Amino acid sequence: GLEVHSQRQQARPMKAIRALCGHAQVTRFVKPRAARAVSRCHVYTLQARSWGRQRSFSSQVASLRELTGGEVIFNMLVEHGVDTVFGYSGGAVLPLIDAFHGKNIKWITSAHEQCSGHSAAAYAKSTGKFGVAIVTSGPGLTNMVTPMQDALTDGVPMVIFSGQVPTGAMGTDAFQECPATEITRSCTKWNYVCLDFNQLPWAVNEAFRIASSGRPGPCHIDLPKDIVSMKAKVPEAIFKKAAVSSADTPPMLDMTAVQKAADLINKAKRPILYVGQGASHCPEIVTKLAHKAQIPVTTTCHGMGIFDERDPLSLHMLGMHGAAYANFAIQNADCIIAVGSRFDDRTTGIVAKYAPKARAAEKEGTGGIIHVNIDKSTFGKVLQPTVALWADTQHALEALEPLVSTGTHDDWMKQCQDWKKEHAFNYVKAPGGKLKTQQVIQAINTFLTNKNDGKEVFVATGVGNHQMMSCQFIRWTKPRTFITSGSLGVMGAGLPFAIGTQVANPDALTILIDGDGSFGMTNMDLQTVKRYKLPIKIAVMNDHRQQMVWIWQRLFFEGRYISVTNDNPDFVTLAKAYGIKAAHCDNEADLPKVIEEWLTSDGPMLVDFGVVPDICLPMVAPGKALDEMILLQDRDAVLGSEEELGSMKFEGLAPS
């Protein structure tokens, strides 16, 4: 547990605070009587210090300013380069947000605290910078749990501040009180309740340090109202970011392991690069290595665009709904180089049947699985690698590239290209000129491919069929341009993701491709689009179903459907009620002109695409190997007809 010292004498139930904070050693420092008398006025002179080491500043050097705790935090955020904060007001957090009034950090008010969290995450996802969110106590904080868990599992650097009831009321079930740090303990890299004004600078620095060190993630600071309201004479030196507050130094490279990895790559006849989000900051060295050794590249959904998908070496996204050719390549490769990825279950299929050729080559010393990751806890979590390289991915690849031989792998490349041609993404068109989601996304990709206005393009999605079909039918060319919820799979994240992305990249074209189910969860955030005049282009793939789950009920529960239909409002009318331009499209004849009008409109615009429900293929069913896929040619046997179920039977657990 952490030891937190409060330098104010307060009549508060310490046992309750210990339980509330989740720390075994929350103690109170009782000062001498004279000092106690001073403390009652709630004004302090904050000792200038660099946390972890003592420094003294003379009164001639250190200028003092009287600041509230909220103003101290604001100035610390400025020091850390924060220019935008997403949040929602509330009583317990007022002393903090008051410090933002009229200042140079942009405050974005969302429609709901969960939206604030997702928007902050998208700000970080699309830029690689910190996402910062501020919410009030109680329900304000609990509404942030989903964004924090999503950021933790997707490796997003975020710092969240929450208001808390005054220290004297903590543990009394006060209005809008909750055990904040106990709640967020499991969904953050680090959390802390600040019971001492003097600890505020250290806590902020520590949150930014931990959020950005190793595999990024969220950190949370809980702020009792009286601590943030308190005033102190604060030295300017406090706001000079201490060296210890920057991200931890990356691990040192084990060159013996690097050489072993290079030897395996050079011996391999069928190598493949399996690239994840952890390589988002170094696309150049990934590309250089792939081209030099002529190694095909597949990526996770968060890794799309790290390697240009228009490159002949690209096998696009792998996994449950990934490219069949990528899955075949993984299963037949004798050497898998996993870079910044973690072998998520959606990318492996059943682990017992994963990578059989690489495992065989490992026994012969001619291949295996090389795992490069900055988070050493990933090694062996899902499968045991042949070589584990604990390092920043850029450092590892820069050390590896000179040791890797120039290669051709002609037979292997031909095989991959044959698979790519034979199993290209495709779908069965709807009769009568009606639309399918795949068709709309394909038309979006065609427009984006042909446009030449120089604007950077970002695509955000919700979760479901539309998300996977966006992965399949858009060609990704740059990292950090697909903004989605991966591991946690948060429906409703799409619109706040698009908002955070547009705020972070004001000159970019930001597109939201959403499903009607996901959009229904957070469409109140259209008010944020209107409030800040964000030119987001919103596409709702409206089939009046949670179609992915409907498919699972058909396949695994013999067509017993429950809780998968949506009674939607008129989305066009809804958007117009917010003053947002909107249109409807449900046929292929109108599709090209609607897409052009939508993506070239000046301000925000929503299009309600009426689409025919479909199954997302390929699909790796639970309990199956990565290459045991349901392919397009299996579609009729899987779905059957309106009158009866398909002839292909499914057993076991449905996908989660």
C-alpha positions in Angstrom: 0.0 0.0 0.0 0.9 3.6 -0.4 1.6 5.8 2.6 -0.2 9.1 2.4 0.6 11.8 5.0 -1.9 14.6 5.6 -0.4 17.6 7.3 -3.7 19.0 8.4 -5.3 18.1 11.7 -8.8 17.1 10.8 -11.6 15.4 12.6 -12.3 12.6 10.1 -12.8 8.9 10.5 -9.4 7.5 9.6 -10.5 3.9 9.5 -13.1 4.8 6.9 -10.6 6.8 4.9 -8.2 3.9 4.9 -11.0 1.6 3.5 -12.1 4.3 1.0 -8.6 4.8 -0.4 -7.7 1.1 -0.4 -4.4 1.8 1.3 -3.3 0.0 4.4 -1.1 2.8 5.6 -3.1 6.0 5.4 -1.8 8.0 8.3 -2.2 11.5 9.7 0.7 13.5 10.7 -0.2 15.5 13.8 1.9 18.7 14.0 3.0 20.5 17.1 0.4 22.7 18.8 1.7 26.0 17.3 1.7 24.6 13.8 -1.8 23.2 14.3 -3.0 26.7 15.1 -1.6 27.9 11.8 -3.1 25.0 9.9 -6.6 26.0 10.9 -6.5 29.0 8.6 -6.0 26.5 5.7 -3.2 28.6 4.1 0.2 27.1 3.6 3.6 27.9 2.3 4.4 25.0 0.1 8.0 23.8 0.6 9.9 23.9 -2.7 11.0 20.3 -3.3 11.9 17.9 -6.1 10.1 14.8 -4.9 12.5 12.1 -3.9 15.3 14.5 -3.3 15.5 17.7 -1.3 16.4 21.1 -2.7 16.3 24.5 -1.0 15.4 27.8 -2.6 16.2 31.1 -0.9 13.6 33.7 -0.7 15.6 35.8 -3.1 15.4 33.1 -5.8 12.1 31.5 -5.3 9.1 33.8 -6.1 5.9 32.8 -4.3 2.4 32.9 -5.6 -0.7 32.3 -3.6 -2.6 29.5 -5.4 -5.5 27.2 -4.7 -5.0 23.4 -5.1 -6.9 23.6 -8.4 -4.6 26.3 -9.7 -1.6 24.2 -8.7 -3.0 21.3 -10.8 -3.7 23.6 -13.7 -0.2 24.9 -13.7 1.2 21.4 -13.5 -0.9 20.4 -16.6 0.5 23.4 -18.5 4.0 22.2 -17.5 3.2 18.8 -19.0 2.2 20.3 -22.3 -1.6 19.7 -21.9 -3.6 21.9 -24.2 -7.0 20.2 -24.1 -9.1 18.6 -21.3 -12.4 16.8 -21.7 -14.8 16.8 -18.8 -18.1 17.5 -17.1 -18.9 19.7 -14.2 -20.2 18.8 -10.7 -20.1 20.2 -7.2 -17.1 18.3 -5.8 -14.9 19.2 -8.8 -15.8 22.9 -9.0 -12.6 24.1 -7.2 -10.5 22.4 -9.8 -12.4 23.4 -13.0 -12.7 27.0 -11.7 -8.9 27.2 -12.4 -9.6 26.6 -16.1 -11.8 29.7 -16.5 -10.4 32.1 -19.1 -7.1 30.2 -19.3 -5.1 28.7 -22.2 -6.1 25.0 -21.8 -9.1 24.3 -23.9 -12.0 22.7 -22.0 -14.3 20.4 -23.9 -17.7 19.7 -22.2 -19.1 16.3 -23.3 -22.7 15.2 -23.0 -21.8 12.5 -20.4 -18.7 11.6 -18.3 -18.3 8.4 -20.3 -18.1 10.4 -23.5 -15.5 12.7 -21.9 -13.4 9.6 -21.1 -13.6 8.2 -24.6 -12.9 11.5 -26.2 -9.8 12.0 -24.1 -8.7 8.5 -25.1 -9.2 9.3 -28.8 -7.2 12.5 -28.4 -4.4 10.2 -27.1 -4.9 7.4 -29.7 -4.8 9.8 -32.7 -1.8 11.8 -31.5 0.3 9.7 -29.1 0.0 12.5 -26.5 -1.8 12.3 -23.2 -5.5 12.3 -22.9 -6.8 14.2 -19.9 -10.3 14.0 -18.4 -11.8 15.7 -15.3 -15.1 14.6 -13.7 -16.9 15.1 -10.4 -17.3 12.7 -7.5 -19.6 9.7 -7.2 -21.5 9.0 -10.4 -19.1 11.3 -12.3 -16.3 9.0 -11.4 -18.2 5.7 -11.9 -19.2 6.8 -15.4 -15.5 7.0 -16.2 -14.8 3.3 -15.3 -15.6 2.0 -18.9 -13.2 4.5 -20.6 -10.5 3.8 -18.1 -10.8 0.0 -18.6 -10.8 0.5 -22.3 -7.7 2.7 -22.1 -6.0 0.1 -19.9 -6.6 -2.8 -22.2 -5.8 -0.8 -25.4 -2.7 0.8 -23.9 -3.7 4.5 -24.0 -1.9 7.1 -22.0 -4.5 9.0 -20.0 -4.7 11.0 -16.8 -8.0 11.3 -15.0 -8.9 13.7 -12.2 -12.0 13.2 -10.1 -13.5 15.4 -7.5 -14.2 13.9 -4.0 -16.2 15.0 -1.0 -14.2 16.9 1.7 -11.8 14.8 3.8 -14.0 15.3 6.8 -16.9 13.7 5.1 -15.1 10.8 3.5 -16.3 7.4 4.7 -19.7 8.8 5.9 -21.7 7.9 2.7 -22.0 11.6 1.9 -23.9 12.9 -1.1 -22.2 11.8 -4.3 -19.4 10.0 -2.4 -17.9 6.7 -3.7 -14.7 4.8 -2.9 -13.1 6.2 -6.0 -9.6 4.7 -5.8 -11.0 1.3 -4.7 -13.2 1.3 -7.8 -10.5 2.4 -10.2 -7.7 0.2 -8.8 -8.2 -2.6 -11.3 -8.7 -0.4 -14.3 -5.7 1.9 -14.0 -1.9 1.5 -14.0 -1.8 3.7 -10.9 -4.3 5.6 -8.7 -4.0 7.9 -5.8 -6.2 9.9 -3.4 -4.5 13.1 -2.4 -5.1 13.9 1.2 -2.4 16.5 1.5 -2.0 19.8 -0.4 1.8 19.4 -0.5 1.4 16.1 -2.4 -0.4 17.7 -5.4 2.7 18.4 -7.5 4.2 15.0 -6.8 0.9 13.2 -7.6 0.5 15.0 -11.0 4.1 14.3 -12.0 3.8 10.6 -10.9 0.5 10.1 -12.9 2.1 11.5 -16.1 5.3 9.4 -15.5 3.5 6.1 -15.0 0.9 6.7 -17.7 3.7 7.1 -20.3 6.2 4.5 -19.0 6.4 1.1 -20.6 3.1 0.1 -22.1 1.0 3.2 -21.7 -2.2 3.3 -19.8 -4.5 5.4 -17.6 -3.8 6.9 -14.2 -6.3 8.4 -11.8 -6.0 11.0 -9.1 -8.9 11.5 -6.6 -9.1 15.0 -5.2 -11.1 15.8 -2.0 -12.8 19.2 -2.3 -11.2 20.8 0.7 -7.7 19.9 -0.5 -8.3 21.5 -3.9 -9.9 24.5 -2.4 -7.0 25.2 0.0 -4.6 28.0 -0.7 -0.8 28.2 -0.3 2.1 30.3 -1.2 3.7 28.2 -3.9 7.2 28.6 -5.3 7.5 28.9 -9.1 10.1 26.1 -8.9 7.3 23.7 -8.2 6.1 24.0 -11.8 9.5 23.1 -13.3 8.8 19.5 -14.2 11.2 17.3 -12.2 13.4 14.9 -14.1 11.8 12.0 -12.3 8.4 12.9 -13.7 9.3 12.0 -17.3 8.7 8.5 -18.7 10.9 5.8 -17.4 14.0 4.9 -19.5 13.2 2.1 -21.9 14.8 -1.3 -21.1 18.3 -2.0 -22.2 18.6 -4.3 -25.2 19.9 -7.8 -24.8 22.0 -8.1 -27.9 22.4 -11.9 -27.4 18.7 -12.2 -27.8 18.7 -9.8 -30.7 21.4 -11.9 -32.5 19.4 -15.1 -31.8 16.3 -13.5 -33.3 18.3 -12.5 -36.4 19.7 -16.0 -36.8 16.2 -17.5 -36.7 14.9 -14.9 -39.3 17.8 -15.6 -41.6 17.3 -19.4 -41.4 13.5 -19.2 -42.0 12.0 -19.9 -45.3 8.5 -18.6 -44.5 8.8 -15.7 -42.1 6.0 -13.2 -41.3 5.8 -10.0 -39.3 2.8 -9.8 -37.0 2.7 -6.1 -36.0 0.6 -4.5 -33.3 -0.1 -1.0 -31.8 3.3 -1.1 -30.0 5.0 -0.2 -33.2 2.8 2.8 -34.0 5.7 5.2 -33.4 8.2 3.5 -35.7 6.5 2.6 -39.1 9.7 3.5 -41.0 11.9 0.8 -39.4 9.0 -1.8 -39.7 8.9 -1.0 -43.4 12.6 -1.1 -43.8 13.0 -4.5 -42.2 10.1 -6.0 -44.2 11.5 -4.7 -47.5 15.0 -5.7 -46.8 14.2 -9.3 -45.9 11.1 -9.5 -48.1 8.9 -10.5 -45.2 5.1 -10.3 -45.6 3.3 -8.2 -42.9 0.0 -8.6 -41.1 -1.3 -6.4 -38.3 -3.8 -6.2 -35.5 -6.7 -3.8 -35.8 -4.8 -1.2 -33.8 -1.7 -1.8 -35.9 -3.4 -1.1 -39.2 -1.5 1.5 -41.2 1.8 1.0 -39.5 2.7 -0.9 -42.7 1.1 0.6 -45.8 -1.6 -1.8 -46.8 -1.2 -0.9 -50.5 2.3 -2.5 -50.4 2.4 -5.9 -52.1 3.9 -7.3 -48.9 0.9 -6.4 -46.8 -1.5 -9.1 -45.8 -3.8 -6.6 -44.0 -5.4 -7.5 -40.7 -5.4 -11.0 -39.3 -7.7 -12.6 -36.7 -11.3 -13.7 -36.1 -12.7 -11.4 -38.9 -9.4 -10.7 -40.5 -8.0 -11.7 -43.9 -8.1 -15.4 -44.6 -4.8 -15.0 -46.4 -3.2 -13.5 -43.3 -4.5 -16.3 -41.1 -3.3 -18.9 -43.6 0.1 -17.2 -43.6 0.4 -17.2 -39.8 -0.4 -20.9 -39.6 2.1 -21.8 -42.3 4.9 -19.5 -41.3 8.0 -21.1 -39.9 9.0 -17.9 -38.1 6.6 -15.3 -36.6 8.1 -12.0 -35.6 5.5 -10.4 -33.3 6.3 -6.7 -32.9 4.4 -4.6 -30.3 1.5 -7.2 -30.2 0.3 -9.4 -27.4 -1.3 -12.5 -29.0 -4.9 -11.4 -28.2 -7.4 -14.3 -28.5 -9.0 -12.6 -31.5 -5.7 -13.0 -33.4 -4.7 -16.5 -32.4 -7.8 -18.7 -32.5 -7.5 -21.6 -30.1 -3.9 -21.4 -28.8 -3.3 -25.2 -28.8 -3.6 -25.1 -32.6 -1.7 -21.8 -33.1 1.3 -21.6 -35.4 2.0 -25.3 -35.9 4.7 -24.8 -38.5 6.6 -22.2 -36.4 6.5 -24.6 -33.4 7.9 -27.4 -35.6 10.6 -25.1 -36.8 11.4 -24.1 -33.2 12.2 -27.7 -32.4 14.5 -27.9 -35.4 16.2 -24.6 -34.6 15.2 -23.1 -37.9 12.4 -20.8 -36.8 9.9 -20.2 -34.0 8.1 -17.3 -32.5 10.0 -14.0 -31.8 8.2 -11.7 -29.4 9.2 -8.0 -29.2 7.4 -6.0 -26.5 8.1 -3.2 -24.0 5.7 -4.9 -21.5 7.6 -8.0 -20.3 4.4 -9.3 -18.6 3.1 -10.3 -22.1 5.9 -12.9 -22.5 4.4 -16.3 -21.8 1.0 -14.9 -20.9 -0.7 -16.5 -23.9 2.1 -18.5 -25.4 5.8 -19.0 -24.7 8.0 -17.4 -27.4 11.2 -18.9 -28.7 12.9 -15.5 -28.3 11.6 -12.7 -26.0 12.9 -9.2 -26.7 12.0 -6.9 -23.9 12.5 -3.5 -25.5 11.0 -0.5 -27.1 10.0 -1.9 -30.5 11.9 0.8 -32.4 15.1 0.1 -30.5 14.7 -3.7 -31.1 14.1 -3.4 -34.8 16.9 -0.9 -35.3 19.3 -3.3 -33.7 17.8 -6.3 -35.6 17.7 -4.8 -39.1 21.5 -4.7 -39.7 21.8 -8.4 -38.7 19.0 -9.6 -41.0 20.1 -10.8 -44.4 18.6 -9.4 -47.6 16.1 -12.1 -48.7 13.8 -13.1 -51.4 11.6 -16.0 -50.2 10.1 -16.3 -53.7 8.1 -19.5 -53.1 6.7 -18.1 -49.9 5.8 -14.7 -51.5 4.1 -16.5 -54.4 2.0 -18.6 -51.9 1.0 -15.5 -50.0 0.0 -13.7 -53.2 -2.0 -16.7 -54.3 -3.9 -16.8 -51.0 -4.5 -13.0 -51.3 -6.0 -13.4 -54.7 -8.1 -16.4 -54.0 -9.5 -15.2 -50.6 -9.9 -11.4 -51.2 -12.4 -9.7 -49.0 -15.8 -9.9 -50.7 -19.6 -10.1 -49.9 -22.9 -11.1 -51.6 -24.7 -8.0 -52.8 -28.3 -7.4 -51.7 -31.0 -7.8 -54.3 -32.9 -5.0 -55.9 -30.1 -2.4 -55.6 -30.3 -2.3 -51.8 -27.2 -1.6 -49.8 -25.0 -3.6 -47.5 -22.6 -2.2 -44.9 -19.6 -3.6 -46.9 -20.8 -1.8 -50.0 -21.0 1.6 -48.3 -17.6 1.2 -46.7 -16.1 0.1 -50.0 -17.6 3.3 -51.6 -16.1 5.4 -48.8 -12.7 3.8 -49.4 -13.0 4.5 -53.2 -13.7 8.2 -52.5 -10.8 8.5 -50.1 -8.5 6.7 -52.5 -9.3 9.1 -55.3 -9.5 12.4 -53.3 -6.4 14.6 -53.4 -6.9 17.5 -51.1 -4.0 16.7 -48.8 -6.1 16.3 -45.7 -5.2 13.6 -43.2 -8.0 11.1 -42.7 -9.1 9.5 -39.4 -11.9 6.9 -39.1 -13.6 6.1 -35.8 -16.0 3.3 -35.3 -18.3 1.8 -32.7 -18.2 -2.0 -32.1 -19.8 -4.7 -34.2 -20.1 -5.7 -37.8 -19.5 -2.2 -39.1 -16.2 -2.1 -37.1 -14.8 -5.3 -38.6 -16.0 -4.4 -42.1 -14.2 -1.1 -41.8 -11.0 -3.0 -41.1 -11.7 -5.2 -44.1 -12.8 -2.7 -46.8 -10.7 0.4 -46.1 -7.0 0.3 -47.0 -5.0 1.8 -44.1 -1.8 3.7 -45.0 -0.8 5.5 -41.8 -0.6 4.6 -38.1 -3.0 6.0 -35.5 -5.7 6.7 -38.1 -8.2 3.9 -37.1 -9.7 4.9 -33.7 -11.7 2.1 -32.2 -12.2 0.1 -29.0 -10.2 -3.2 -29.4 -9.9 -5.5 -26.4 -12.9 -4.2 -24.3 -15.2 -3.7 -27.3 -17.1 -0.7 -26.1 -20.3 -0.1 -28.0 -21.1 3.6 -28.0 -17.5 4.7 -28.1 -17.6 5.7 -31.8 -19.1 9.2 -31.6 -17.0 10.4 -28.6 -13.9 8.9 -30.3 -14.7 10.9 -33.4 -15.1 14.1 -31.3 -11.8 13.6 -29.4 -10.0 12.8 -32.7 -11.4 15.9 -34.4 -10.5 18.2 -31.5 -7.0 16.8 -31.5 -6.7 17.1 -35.3 -8.8 20.2 -36.3 -7.6 20.3 -39.9 -8.2 16.6 -40.6 -11.2 14.8 -42.2 -12.7 12.8 -39.3 -15.2 10.1 -40.3 -17.4 8.1 -37.9 -18.6 4.8 -39.2 -21.1 3.6 -36.6 -23.8 0.9 -36.2 -27.3 1.9 -35.2 -26.8 -0.1 -31.9 -23.6 1.7 -31.0 -24.8 5.1 -32.1 -27.9 4.7 -30.0 -25.8 4.5 -26.8 -24.1 7.9 -27.1 -25.9 9.9 -29.8 -26.6 12.6 -27.1 -23.0 13.6 -27.8 -24.2 15.2 -31.0 -24.7 18.3 -28.8 -20.9 18.4 -28.4 -20.5 18.2 -32.2 -22.9 21.2 -32.4 -21.4 23.1 -29.5 -17.9 23.2 -30.9 -18.9 23.1 -34.6 -16.8 20.0 -35.3 -17.0 19.0 -39.0 -17.3 15.3 -38.3 -18.8 13.1 -41.0 -21.1 10.6 -39.4 -22.3 7.4 -41.1 -24.9 5.2 -39.3 -25.1 1.7 -40.8 -28.7 1.2 -39.9 -30.0 -2.4 -40.1 -32.2 -2.1 -36.9 -30.2 -4.9 -35.3 -27.3 -5.8 -33.3 -26.4 -8.0 -36.2 -23.2 -9.6 -35.0 -25.0 -10.9 -31.9 -28.0 -11.9 -34.0 -25.7 -14.1 -36.1 -24.3 -15.8 -33.0 -27.8 -16.5 -31.7 -28.7 -18.0 -35.1 -25.6 -20.2 -35.2 -25.1 -21.2 -31.6 -28.7 -20.9 -30.1 -30.7 -22.3 -33.0 -32.2 -19.0 -34.0 -33.7 -18.1 -30.6 -33.4 -14.3 -30.8 -33.6 -12.0 -27.8 -32.4 -8.4 -27.2 -31.0 -7.9 -30.7 -33.5 -5.6 -32.4 -33.4 -1.8 -32.3 -36.4 0.5 -32.4 -34.5 3.5 -33.7 -35.6 7.1 -34.0 -35.4 8.8 -37.3 -31.6 9.6 -37.3 -32.0 12.3 -39.9 -34.6 14.2 -37.9 -32.5 13.6 -34.7 -29.4 15.2 -36.3 -31.4 18.1 -37.7 -32.8 18.7 -34.2 -29.2 19.4 -33.2 -28.7 21.7 -36.2 -26.6 19.1 -38.1 -27.1 18.5 -41.8 -28.4 15.0 -42.5 -29.5 12.7 -45.3 -30.8 9.2 -45.9 -29.5 6.7 -48.4 -30.7 3.1 -49.0 -29.9 2.2 -52.6 -26.7 1.8 -54.7 -27.9 4.2 -57.4 -27.7 7.2 -55.0 -24.6 6.0 -53.1 -21.8 7.7 -55.0 -23.3 11.2 -55.0 -24.4 10.9 -51.4 -20.9 9.8 -50.4 -19.4 12.8 -52.3 -21.8 15.3 -50.8 -21.3 13.9 -47.3 -17.5 13.8 -47.3 -17.1 17.2 -49.0 -19.7 19.1 -46.9 -18.2 22.1 -44.9 -19.6 21.3 -41.5 -20.8 18.2 -39.7 -23.1 15.9 -41.6 -24.9 12.6 -40.8 -26.0 10.0 -43.3 -28.4 7.3 -42.2 -27.5 4.4 -44.5 -30.4 1.9 -44.6 -28.6 -1.4 -45.0 -29.5 -5.0 -45.3 -28.2 -7.2 -42.4 -25.4 -9.6 -43.3 -22.8 -11.9 -41.7 -19.2 -10.7 -41.4 -16.9 -13.1 -43.1 -14.3 -14.6 -42.8 -15.0 -15.7 -39.2 -13.0 -18.0 -36.9 -15.5 -19.7 -34.6 -14.6 -20.3 -31.0 -12.6 -23.4 -30.4 -11.2 -23.4 -33.9 -7.7 -22.9 -35.2 -6.9 -19.6 -37.0 -7.0 -21.3 -40.4 -10.3 -23.1 -39.7 -12.4 -20.3 -41.0 -15.9 -19.8 -42.2 -15.4 -18.4 -45.7 -17.6 -16.6 -48.1 -18.3 -19.9 -50.0 -19.7 -21.3 -46.7 -22.2 -18.5 -46.3 -25.4 -20.3 -47.5 -24.5 -23.4 -45.4 -24.0 -21.2 -42.4 -27.0 -18.9 -42.7 -29.6 -21.1 -44.4 -32.8 -19.4 -45.6 -35.5 -17.3 -44.0 -37.5 -20.5 -43.5 -34.8 -22.8 -42.0 -31.4 -22.7 -40.4 -28.2 -23.5 -42.2 -26.9 -27.0 -42.6 -23.5 -26.2 -40.9 -24.0 -26.8 -37.2 -22.1 -25.1 -34.4 -21.3 -26.3 -30.9 -19.6 -24.9 -27.9 -19.5 -21.4 -26.6 -20.6 -18.5 -28.8 -18.1 -15.7 -29.3 -18.0 -13.1 -26.5 
